[in-house]
Amino acid sequence: MQPGQSCCVAVAVTGFCFVTMLFDATPTEAQSRSGPSSSKTVTGEVSAVEGEFRMAKNAHGEDTLNVVDKSYVIITRAGERLRLELTRDTKVPDRANPGDRIEARISQEGQTLSVTRIQ
C-alpha cells in the first residue's frame, strides 16, 4: 500500500470512530414487544456499531477496508441501552449505521437471531 493510501485509510477509520462516539449520545425513540414464539422483537435506533476493521484485497488486487460488525448498541423507548451481539448465524441483510432504526429478533437465551433496518 502506498503512503497516501494508508493515510486515507487511517483518516477514514478515525473519522468512523469519531462519528460513532458522537452518535452514541443521541436520544432515540424505540419500542420492544414480545412475539408469539420463544423469541422477542426489539425495535430501536442504533447508537453505536462495534466491530473490527481489516485490510483486504479486492478482485483487482487493490487494498480495501473490510468492516466486520460485532455488535449493535441500541436505545429503547424507555431509555434502556441494549447491546445486540452478532454471530455468523445472525441474519443481517443490510448493514446498520448509527442513526438507523432497526428491528431485531432475540432468542429466549439472548442470542440475536436477525437484525433488519426499518425504512
ZANUDO-329405 format. One record per residue: residue number from 1; residue in three letters; x, y, z of N, C-alpha, C, O in turn. Coordinates in pm, whole numbers. Example, Ala and Ser with C-alpha at 12.3 -4.5 7.8 and 13.67 -1.06 7.14 Angstrom:
<vexmis>
- i,aa,n_xx,n_yy,n_zz,ca_xx,ca_yy,ca_zz,c_xx,c_yy,c_zz,o_xx,o_yy,o_zz
- 1,ALA,1319,-569,780,1230,-450,780,1320,-330,780,1424,-332,846 $
- 2,SER,1285,-225,708,1367,-106,714,1290,3,787,1341,114,804 $
</vexmis>
This chain:
<vexmis>
- i,aa,n_xx,n_yy,n_zz,ca_xx,ca_yy,ca_zz,c_xx,c_yy,c_zz,o_xx,o_yy,o_zz
- 1,MET,85,-117,0,0,0,0,89,123,0,191,126,70 $
- 2,GLN,54,222,-76,132,343,-86,105,431,35,-3,422,95 $
- 3,PRO,202,518,73,184,604,192,58,688,188,-6,707,291 $
- 4,GLY,21,740,72,-100,822,62,-226,741,89,-319,792,151 $
- 5,GLN,-229,615,43,-345,530,66,-358,494,214,-468,494,267 $
- 6,SER,-247,463,279,-254,426,421,-299,545,505,-368,527,605 $
- 7,CYS,-260,664,465,-305,785,536,-456,801,521,-525,833,618 $
- 8,CYS,-507,779,400,-652,792,376,-730,688,457,-836,717,512 $
- 9,VAL,-677,567,463,-742,461,540,-745,499,687,-847,483,754 $
- 10,ALA,-633,549,739,-626,589,880,-725,701,909,-791,699,1013 $
- 11,VAL,-735,799,820,-830,909,838,-973,857,836,-1056,900,916 $
- 12,ALA,-1003,763,744,-1138,707,735,-1175,632,862,-1286,648,914 $
- 13,VAL,-1084,550,913,-1111,474,1036,-1129,568,1154,-1221,550,1234 $
- 14,THR,-1043,669,1165,-1054,766,1275,-1186,842,1266,-1253,862,1367 $
- 15,GLY,-1224,883,1145,-1350,954,1127,-1470,868,1164,-1563,917,1228 $
- 16,PHE,-1468,740,1124,-1577,648,1157,-1591,633,1308,-1702,636,1362 $
- 17,CYS,-1477,618,1377,-1480,604,1524,-1535,730,1589,-1613,721,1684 $
- 18,PHE,-1494,848,1539,-1542,974,1595,-1693,988,1576,-1763,1026,1670 $
- 19,VAL,-1742,958,1456,-1886,968,1429,-1963,870,1517,-2070,904,1568 $
- 20,THR,-1910,750,1536,-1976,651,1622,-1987,704,1764,-2092,690,1827 $
- 21,MET,-1879,763,1817,-1883,818,1953,-1980,935,1960,-2052,950,2059 $
- 22,LEU,-1983,1018,1857,-2070,1135,1855,-2217,1094,1861,-2295,1152,1936 $
- 23,PHE,-2255,993,1781,-2394,948,1778,-2431,861,1897,-2549,835,1919 $
- 24,ASP,-2333,816,1974,-2360,730,2089,-2447,799,2193,-2518,731,2267 $
- 25,ALA,-2445,931,2199,-2523,1004,2300,-2655,1056,2244,-2726,1128,2314 $
- 26,THR,-2689,1022,2122,-2811,1072,2059,-2936,1011,2123,-2943,889,2135 $
- 27,PRO,-3034,1093,2164,-3158,1036,2217,-3232,962,2106,-3225,1000,1989 $
- 28,THR,-3304,859,2143,-3370,777,2042,-3513,748,2080,-3556,773,2193 $
- 29,GLU,-3584,696,1985,-3720,652,2006,-3725,505,1966,-3698,471,1851 $
- 30,ALA,-3759,418,2061,-3761,275,2031,-3876,209,2103,-3936,268,2193 $
- 31,GLN,-3908,88,2062,-4010,12,2131,-3973,-134,2127,-3905,-178,2035 $
- 32,SER,-4018,-209,2226,-3997,-354,2223,-4130,-422,2249,-4218,-367,2316 $
- 33,ARG,-4143,-542,2196,-4266,-617,2216,-4232,-765,2213,-4134,-806,2151 $
- 34,SER,-4311,-843,2279,-4290,-987,2280,-4361,-1049,2162,-4475,-1014,2130 $
- 35,GLY,-4294,-1141,2097,-4354,-1211,1984,-4429,-1333,2032,-4419,-1368,2150 $
- 36,PRO,-4504,-1398,1944,-4581,-1515,1984,-4494,-1637,2012,-4539,-1729,2081 $
- 37,SER,-4370,-1640,1961,-4284,-1755,1983,-4194,-1732,2103,-4219,-1642,2184 $
- 38,SER,-4090,-1814,2115,-3999,-1802,2228,-3896,-1692,2205,-3805,-1676,2287 $
- 39,SER,-3909,-1617,2096,-3820,-1505,2073,-3897,-1376,2094,-4020,-1374,2093 $
- 40,LYS,-3821,-1266,2115,-3887,-1136,2127,-3829,-1044,2021,-3719,-1065,1972 $
- 41,THR,-3906,-942,1987,-3864,-844,1888,-3839,-712,1957,-3920,-666,2038 $
- 42,VAL,-3726,-651,1926,-3688,-521,1981,-3670,-425,1865,-3604,-458,1766 $
- 43,THR,-3730,-307,1876,-3717,-205,1773,-3654,-81,1833,-3696,-36,1940 $
- 44,GLY,-3554,-27,1767,-3489,92,1820,-3394,156,1723,-3378,111,1610 $
- 45,GLU,-3330,261,1769,-3233,335,1688,-3092,293,1729,-3060,285,1847 $
- 46,VAL,-3009,268,1630,-2870,229,1655,-2795,351,1706,-2795,457,1642 $
- 47,SER,-2730,337,1821,-2648,447,1872,-2500,422,1847,-2421,517,1845 $
- 48,ALA,-2460,295,1829,-2320,264,1802,-2309,129,1732,-2391,40,1752 $
- 49,VAL,-2206,117,1650,-2173,-10,1585,-2032,-44,1629,-1939,36,1613 $
- 50,GLU,-2015,-162,1685,-1884,-205,1730,-1837,-320,1642,-1914,-409,1608 $
- 51,GLY,-1711,-318,1606,-1660,-422,1519,-1512,-411,1496,-1439,-350,1574 $
- 52,GLU,-1469,-470,1387,-1328,-472,1352,-1310,-417,1212,-1398,-428,1127 $
- 53,PHE,-1194,-357,1189,-1155,-310,1057,-1037,-394,1012,-941,-413,1086 $
- 54,ARG,-1045,-444,891,-936,-525,837,-905,-478,696,-993,-439,621 $
- 55,MET,-777,-483,662,-736,-455,525,-758,-582,444,-730,-692,491 $
- 56,ALA,-807,-566,322,-831,-679,233,-794,-637,92,-763,-521,67 $
- 57,LYS,-797,-730,1,-770,-703,-141,-898,-732,-219,-966,-832,-194 $
- 58,ASN,-931,-644,-314,-1046,-671,-400,-1002,-758,-517,-887,-801,-523 $
- 59,ALA,-1093,-783,-610,-1065,-871,-724,-953,-817,-813,-890,-893,-886 $
- 60,HIS,-928,-687,-808,-823,-625,-889,-691,-613,-815,-595,-556,-867 $
- 61,GLY,-684,-669,-693,-562,-662,-614,-542,-531,-540,-435,-507,-485 $
- 62,GLU,-643,-446,-539,-634,-317,-470,-671,-334,-323,-756,-415,-288 $
- 63,ASP,-605,-256,-237,-634,-260,-94,-771,-199,-67,-805,-94,-121 $
- 64,THR,-848,-265,18,-979,-214,60,-990,-228,211,-917,-305,273 $
- 65,LEU,-1082,-154,268,-1108,-162,411,-1230,-251,431,-1338,-217,383 $
- 66,ASN,-1215,-362,500,-1324,-456,525,-1373,-433,668,-1297,-448,763 $
- 67,VAL,-1500,-398,684,-1559,-371,815,-1641,-493,856,-1728,-538,782 $
- 68,VAL,-1612,-547,975,-1683,-663,1027,-1756,-619,1154,-1693,-593,1257 $
- 69,ASP,-1891,-611,1147,-1969,-571,1264,-1974,-685,1366,-1997,-801,1329 $
- 70,LYS,-1952,-651,1493,-1959,-749,1602,-2083,-728,1689,-2137,-824,1744 $
- 71,SER,-2127,-602,1700,-2248,-575,1779,-2306,-440,1742,-2236,-351,1693 $
- 72,TYR,-2436,-427,1766,-2506,-300,1753,-2553,-261,1892,-2599,-346,1969 $
- 73,VAL,-2540,-134,1925,-2592,-82,2052,-2712,3,2017,-2703,95,1936 $
- 74,ILE,-2827,-28,2081,-2949,49,2058,-3001,101,2190,-2964,53,2297 $
- 75,ILE,-3089,200,2181,-3155,258,2298,-3305,233,2282,-3363,264,2178 $
- 76,THR,-3369,179,2386,-3513,154,2380,-3589,281,2412,-3531,380,2457 $
- 77,ARG,-3720,279,2389,-3807,394,2419,-3795,433,2565,-3802,551,2600 $
- 78,ALA,-3778,334,2652,-3766,360,2795,-3626,411,2832,-3599,437,2950 $
- 79,GLY,-3538,426,2733,-3403,475,2760,-3304,365,2794,-3190,394,2829 $
- 80,GLU,-3347,240,2784,-3259,127,2813,-3163,106,2697,-3202,108,2581 $
- 81,ARG,-3037,87,2732,-2932,64,2632,-2912,-86,2616,-2882,-155,2714 $
- 82,LEU,-2929,-138,2493,-2913,-281,2466,-2798,-305,2370,-2782,-232,2272 $
- 83,ARG,-2719,-407,2397,-2612,-449,2306,-2658,-577,2237,-2686,-677,2303 $
- 84,LEU,-2666,-572,2106,-2706,-687,2026,-2580,-751,1967,-2524,-700,1871 $
- 85,GLU,-2536,-861,2025,-2416,-930,1979,-2450,-1004,1849,-2551,-1072,1841 $
- 86,LEU,-2365,-990,1748,-2386,-1054,1619,-2293,-1175,1606,-2177,-1170,1646 $
- 87,THR,-2347,-1283,1550,-2267,-1404,1526,-2280,-1439,1377,-2350,-1372,1302 $
- 88,ARG,-2210,-1544,1337,-2222,-1590,1197,-2364,-1634,1166,-2405,-1632,1050 $
- 89,ASP,-2440,-1673,1269,-2577,-1720,1249,-2680,-1607,1245,-2794,-1630,1205 $
- 90,THR,-2642,-1487,1287,-2734,-1374,1286,-2760,-1330,1143,-2666,-1306,1066 $
- 91,LYS,-2887,-1319,1106,-2923,-1274,972,-2927,-1121,970,-3008,-1059,1040 $
- 92,VAL,-2838,-1062,890,-2830,-916,876,-2827,-885,726,-2720,-878,667 $
- 93,PRO,-2945,-864,664,-2948,-839,520,-2878,-711,479,-2812,-708,374 $
- 94,ASP,-2889,-605,558,-2826,-476,529,-2758,-424,654,-2816,-426,763 $
- 95,ARG,-2635,-379,638,-2557,-324,750,-2627,-199,805,-2676,-116,727 $
- 96,ALA,-2633,-186,937,-2692,-69,1001,-2582,26,1048,-2472,-18,1081 $
- 97,ASN,-2611,153,1050,-2520,256,1095,-2585,336,1207,-2707,331,1222 $
- 98,PRO,-2507,411,1286,-2567,495,1388,-2674,587,1327,-2652,648,1223 $
- 99,GLY,-2787,594,1394,-2899,673,1346,-3006,591,1274,-3120,636,1262 $
- 100,ASP,-2970,471,1227,-3067,384,1161,-3161,323,1264,-3120,291,1376 $
- 101,ARG,-3287,306,1224,-3382,233,1309,-3379,88,1265,-3377,58,1145 $
- 102,ILE,-3378,-3,1362,-3373,-145,1332,-3477,-222,1410,-3531,-174,1510 $
- 103,GLU,-3505,-341,1362,-3589,-437,1434,-3504,-563,1448,-3453,-616,1349 $
- 104,ALA,-3491,-612,1571,-3409,-730,1595,-3492,-838,1664,-3571,-810,1753 $
- 105,ARG,-3471,-961,1620,-3533,-1077,1687,-3427,-1137,1778,-3315,-1162,1736 $
- 106,ILE,-3466,-1159,1903,-3374,-1211,2005,-3434,-1338,2063,-3551,-1341,2101 $
- 107,SER,-3351,-1443,2071,-3400,-1571,2125,-3420,-1560,2275,-3376,-1464,2338 $
- 108,GLN,-3487,-1659,2331,-3512,-1664,2474,-3380,-1668,2551,-3372,-1622,2665 $
- 109,GLU,-3276,-1725,2488,-3144,-1734,2551,-3063,-1606,2536,-2953,-1596,2590 $
- 110,GLY,-3114,-1507,2462,-3046,-1380,2445,-2963,-1368,2318,-2896,-1267,2299 $
- 111,GLN,-2967,-1469,2230,-2892,-1465,2105,-2967,-1379,2003,-3089,-1392,1988 $
- 112,THR,-2894,-1292,1934,-2954,-1210,1829,-2974,-1296,1705,-2877,-1340,1644 $
- 113,LEU,-3100,-1320,1667,-3132,-1407,1553,-3128,-1331,1422,-3078,-1383,1322 $
- 114,SER,-3182,-1208,1421,-3183,-1129,1298,-3189,-980,1332,-3239,-940,1438 $
- 115,VAL,-3137,-899,1240,-3141,-754,1252,-3182,-700,1115,-3118,-729,1014 $
- 116,THR,-3290,-622,1114,-3342,-567,990,-3356,-416,1004,-3414,-366,1101 $
- 117,ARG,-3303,-342,906,-3320,-197,906,-3464,-162,872,-3524,-225,784 $
- 118,ILE,-3519,-63,940,-3655,-14,914,-3643,114,834,-3571,205,875 $
- 119,GLN,-3711,122,723,-3704,242,638,-3788,354,692,-3793,462,632 $
</vexmis>
